[in-house]
Amino acid sequence: MSVALIGRIKQDLEKNHGWISFARYMELALHEPGLGYYAGGARKFGAQGDFVTAPELGRLFGRTLARQLREFPRILEFGAGSGALAEVLLKELDCEYFILETSAELRDRQHKRLGGKVKFLDALPPRFSGAIVVNEVVDAMPVHAVAWRDAGIMERGVAFQDNKLSWSERRATGGLQEEARKIGAAAPYESEIGLAGKAWMRSVAERLESGAIFVIDYGFARAEYYHPQRSMGTLMCHHRHRSHGDVFFEPGGQDITSHVDFSALAGAAREAGLEVLGYATQAQFLVNCGITDVLGEANVENALHYAPIAAEAQKLLSPAEMGELFKVLAVGRGMEGPLVGFSRGDRAGSL
């Protein structure tokens, strides 16, 4: 736990009469410069970190994704993590590669790993043509926590009570209340609304002259996201490869995530003039891109070489692992033909 971060949160509480939105708390806990989880120096990705992303499992994910991206001469990756995905894609593709990373610590790690092979951006370019890759980034964007109660729609925020951080509710107002009314959940019900994610998508979409944005993350279409059986929301914390729901445990020392509402992202993209190019499970997307062909390139007779790759494929494709929960959404502008990753099993109609 960061004592300095707790102090920073208390400052915000004092300025706001003892209450801040959960979105603000999440922003501070994850992204506060020098103090937040993604701004700290602790290792986050891989076996020695708090969680493993698809690129950290090995090269199979990146090599398969490259089959979709090879038609794009320029690639921009948002939030490149350890740089593992960029490293593989650069070996597979002949392209100009850009990285936009908000964490100074992660950017330094990426630079050490990738050297001069990529161009680092400090902000979104005013115009971009090519592929924009966003792998496990949107789930860490701040979300508003909302509760549908018998008394009305409440925003779940954070207060400091009994010498500790705790939940505190007040009536939802403004745009948040409007979004919650559209969802129309029956009380009692708790969930999240990703206003920041929608705003991010609109901002990126407006700058895309031609090409596609690929969002890869865990989440659902809206009807499934706000299903009656999911009445306690999707907030989840990750610490040393253990998942739990205590968002006030180790502020700054653990990851806090929310599942992605892909319908909201698709809607924001459409509002910015983009077309939905496809939406599928990660398993279906990777199969469409030829993951079996990539596996076939491994030496099956050499068990020491093949076994780890087969285990990686199992993790990426299995419904019990990442295969079904993780989805791929593609939106774009000026694309001439269909994308191979959605040639079968496209669920865009569910958005």
WOMOLIN-V611347 format. One record per backbone hydrogen bond with DSSP energy under -0.5 kcal/mol. CO is the residue of the C=O (numbers start at 1). NH is the residue of the N-H. If there is no record, write none. Layout:
BEGIN
CO NH
CO NH
END
This chain:
BEGIN
1 3
2 6
3 7
4 8
5 9
6 10
7 11
8 12
9 13
10 14
11 15
12 16
13 16
13 18
13 19
14 17
16 19
20 158
21 25
22 26
23 27
24 28
25 29
26 30
27 31
28 32
29 37
30 38
32 35
32 36
36 39
36 40
37 40
44 50
44 51
46 49
50 241
51 46
53 56
53 57
54 57
54 58
55 58
59 63
60 64
61 65
62 66
63 67
64 67
64 68
65 68
65 69
66 70
68 71
69 72
71 73
73 96
74 131
75 98
76 78
76 133
77 100
78 135
80 83
83 87
84 88
85 89
86 90
87 91
88 91
88 92
89 93
93 95
95 97
96 75
97 119
98 77
99 101
99 121
100 79
102 104
103 107
104 108
105 109
106 110
107 111
108 112
109 113
110 114
111 115
114 117
115 118
118 120
119 99
121 101
128 209
128 210
130 212
131 76
131 133
132 214
133 78
134 136
134 216
137 140
138 141
139 258
142 196
144 193
145 156
146 191
147 149
147 154
148 188
148 189
149 152
152 149
152 154
153 172
154 147
154 156
155 157
155 170
156 22
156 145
157 168
158 20
159 161
159 166
161 164
164 161
166 159
168 157
170 155
173 176
173 177
174 178
175 179
176 180
177 181
178 182
179 183
180 184
189 148
190 233
191 146
193 144
193 195
194 198
195 199
196 200
197 201
198 202
199 203
200 204
201 205
202 206
203 207
204 207
204 208
205 208
207 128
207 209
210 130
211 333
212 132
212 214
213 215
213 331
214 134
214 216
215 217
215 329
216 136
217 327
218 260
220 262
220 263
221 224
221 225
222 226
224 227
227 230
229 231
230 233
231 190
236 257
237 244
238 255
239 242
242 239
244 237
245 247
246 249
248 251
250 253
250 254
251 2
255 238
257 236
260 220
260 262
261 265
262 266
263 267
264 268
265 269
266 270
267 271
268 272
269 274
270 273
275 277
275 332
278 330
279 347
280 328
281 285
282 286
283 287
284 288
285 289
286 290
286 291
287 290
290 294
291 295
292 296
293 297
294 297
295 298
298 300
299 302
301 303
302 305
302 306
303 307
305 309
306 310
307 311
308 312
309 313
310 314
311 315
312 316
313 317
314 318
315 322
318 321
318 323
318 324
322 326
323 283
325 219
326 282
327 217
328 280
329 215
330 277
330 278
331 213
332 275
333 211
339 342
340 343
347 350
348 351
END
